Amino acid sequence: MKDIPQILEELRASKNIRFSRLLSICTTYFGTSRIAGSHHIFRTPWPGNPRINLQKDKSGKAKPYQIQQVIRALEHLMEVTSHEEDETEET
């Protein structure tokens, strides 16, 4: 998970992310998406939000609210992963 802070920095710095880049990031960290029409829906390893539902903009760019969904999901993934690592070190 060392790359997540760098990816978060990239996503926060740019408001103009290509849809294909965001899709690639989600595939790397959350697996294959389920496609329903034009929506790419990613299942996260925890129940509830943040959910990830991507849809390509006509310009080929990711929509700003979708970038925020991915940022929240990656932050949550980092949190969950670091918590699991802490529990492993204690035993």
N, C-alpha and C positions, 0 to 999 in steps of 0.2 A: 504493500500500500504506500510505498515511498513516493510514487508518482502523483498521488492525489493532491497534495499541497500545490504542486506545480500546475496541475490541471485546473484547480480552483483559481489559482492566480490568473491563468490564461482566460478563464471564463469571466472572471470579475473585471478584467482589464478591457475586454472587448465586448461591444454591444452588437457586433457584426460577425457572428460565428456562422460558418457554413453548416447547413443541416447535416451534411454527410460527416462532418467532424464531430458534431454532437451525437449522432447515431453511433459512430465508431467508439466514442467514449463510453456510452451506455452499454454497448455490446461487450466491451472489455470488462466492465465492472458488474454488469447485471445480467449478462447472458443474452440469448437470442430473444428478439421481440416477437410478440404475437401481433400480426398485422390484421387490422379490421378496417377495410376501406383504405383511406389514406393515413390512418393512425398507426403508429408503432408504439405498442404498449409493453412496457418492461415490468416484470415482476421483481419486486425487491425482496430481500431475504427476511423482512420483518413485516408484521401485519400493519395495515393502515397507511397513513401518509408518512413521508412524502412519496407520492406515486409519480411515475414517469410516463407521460403520454405525449409523444412527439408527432408533429404533423408539419410537413414541409410547407414553407411559405412559397408563394408564387415566384419569388426572386431566388429561390434556392437557399435562403438563409433560415436559420432557426429563429423562432419567435422569442422575443424577450422573456415572456412568462415561462416558456419552456426551459430556457437557459437557467432561470431561477429554480425551477423544479429540479434540474440536474444538480445545481449547486447544493440545494438543501439535501438531496439524496446522498451526494458524495460526502457532505459534512456528517450526515447521520452514519454512513458506512464507516467513516474514520472513527467516529465515537464508539460505535459498536465493536469495531475491530480492536481499538486500543483497550476497551473494557475487557474483552476476551483475553487479550495478551496479559493484562494485569492479573486476571484470575489464574492464568496458567503459571505465572511467575510465583504466585503465592503458594502454590501446591508443591 
